[in-house]
Amino acid sequence: MLNVDTIKNGLVIDHICAGYGPKIFQWLGLDKAKFSSALIMNVPSKKNSRKDIIKIDNIINIDFSVLGFIDTNITVNVIKDEKIIRKITMELPDKVENVVKCKNPRCITTTEHYVPQIFRLVEKGESIYRCQYCDSLYKAGNITELMERNSNE
């Protein structure tokens, strides 16, 4: 039987697509944190057959636009005195900056590394973003490319 203590004051990131949990855990830097955190994987879910959950026994700053860019099904519960005081639902952000890298080799961001990587939402239903500089398209939700971008910096 798996037993994970309740969070006294902190965050619970819930409804993470199964398999994305470890990469989000690493992106948040929880693998190096000085406070307790737990990654629970492949939990049965009513919405999707399986999900991952991250419990953080601390209040940390999270860029919710990045979580929404990864998966709009993610929710973040803010816990205070062992009770949920706020539930934050994710949505696709209108713009993401320095989250993913443009793949167009002719894009100015490829040669001029000081230029920020900016993508704007152009098709909400399909989660399609367009590079602000070269108009290349990018589909949100590709966590692997997000993690590759962050590990290369």
C-alpha positions in Angstrom: 0.0 0.0 0.0 1.3 3.4 -1.0 1.2 6.1 1.7 2.1 9.7 1.0 1.6 12.2 3.9 -0.9 15.0 3.5 0.4 18.4 2.6 0.2 21.0 5.4 1.0 24.0 3.3 2.0 23.6 -0.3 0.8 22.6 -3.8 -0.6 19.6 -5.4 -0.2 19.4 -9.2 -2.9 17.0 -10.4 -4.2 15.5 -13.6 -0.7 15.4 -15.2 -0.7 13.3 -18.3 0.7 9.9 -17.3 4.5 9.9 -18.0 4.9 13.7 -17.9 5.3 13.8 -14.2 9.0 13.1 -14.0 9.9 15.8 -16.6 7.7 18.4 -14.8 9.2 17.4 -11.5 12.7 18.0 -12.9 11.6 21.3 -14.7 10.4 22.6 -11.3 13.7 21.7 -9.8 12.1 19.5 -7.2 14.8 16.9 -7.6 17.2 19.4 -5.9 14.7 20.9 -3.4 15.4 21.1 0.3 11.8 20.5 1.2 9.6 17.4 0.8 8.0 16.6 -2.5 6.5 13.5 -4.0 6.0 12.3 -7.5 3.2 9.7 -7.8 2.9 8.0 -11.2 0.3 6.0 -13.1 -2.5 6.8 -10.6 -5.9 5.5 -11.8 -8.0 8.5 -13.1 -11.7 8.9 -14.1 -10.9 11.5 -16.8 -8.0 9.7 -18.4 -7.2 6.1 -17.6 -3.9 7.1 -15.8 -2.3 10.3 -14.4 0.7 11.6 -12.5 0.5 13.8 -9.4 3.2 16.0 -7.8 2.8 16.9 -4.1 5.0 19.8 -2.9 5.2 20.5 0.9 6.0 24.2 0.2 4.6 27.1 -1.8 6.8 27.7 -4.8 6.5 30.0 -7.8 5.3 28.2 -10.9 4.9 29.6 -14.4 1.3 28.5 -14.9 1.5 29.5 -18.6 4.1 26.8 -19.1 1.9 24.2 -17.4 -1.0 25.2 -19.5 1.2 25.0 -22.6 2.2 21.4 -21.6 -1.3 20.2 -20.8 -4.5 22.2 -20.2 -5.9 19.3 -18.1 -3.4 20.0 -15.3 -4.8 21.6 -12.1 -2.9 23.1 -9.2 -4.4 22.9 -5.7 -3.1 25.4 -3.2 -3.1 23.8 0.3 -3.1 25.7 3.6 -3.6 24.1 6.9 -4.2 20.8 5.1 -7.2 22.2 3.2 -7.5 23.2 -0.5 -8.0 27.0 -0.4 -7.6 27.5 -4.2 -7.9 25.4 -7.3 -6.1 26.7 -10.4 -7.0 25.3 -13.8 -4.7 25.6 -16.8 -5.4 27.0 -20.2 -3.4 27.6 -23.3 -1.5 30.9 -22.9 -1.9 33.5 -25.7 1.9 33.9 -25.8 4.9 31.9 -24.5 8.4 33.3 -24.3 11.6 31.2 -24.0 9.7 28.0 -23.4 10.5 26.2 -26.7 13.0 26.9 -29.4 12.1 27.7 -33.0 13.2 24.8 -35.3 13.5 27.0 -38.4 17.2 27.2 -39.2 16.6 30.6 -40.9 14.8 32.1 -38.0 16.6 35.1 -36.4 16.5 33.3 -33.0 18.7 30.5 -34.4 21.6 32.8 -35.1 21.0 35.7 -32.7 20.7 34.0 -29.3 19.9 37.1 -27.4 16.5 37.4 -29.3 13.8 35.9 -27.2 11.9 32.9 -28.5 8.3 34.1 -28.7 5.4 32.1 -29.9 1.8 33.3 -30.1 -1.3 31.1 -30.1 -3.0 31.1 -33.5 -5.3 28.1 -33.4 -6.7 27.4 -29.9 -8.6 24.2 -30.9 -5.5 22.6 -32.3 -3.0 24.1 -29.8 -1.0 25.7 -32.6 1.5 28.5 -32.0 3.4 30.6 -34.5 6.9 32.0 -34.1 6.7 35.7 -33.9 9.7 36.2 -36.2 9.5 33.5 -39.0 5.9 32.3 -38.7 7.0 28.6 -38.2 4.3 26.6 -36.5 4.6 24.7 -33.2 2.0 22.4 -31.5 1.7 22.8 -27.8 2.0 19.8 -25.5 5.3 18.4 -26.6 7.0 18.2 -23.2 10.1 16.5 -24.6 11.0 19.6 -26.6 10.3 21.8 -23.7 12.7 19.7 -21.5 15.4 19.6 -24.2 15.2 23.4 -24.4 15.7 23.8 -20.7 18.5 21.3 -20.5 20.5 23.0 -23.3 20.6 26.4 -21.5 
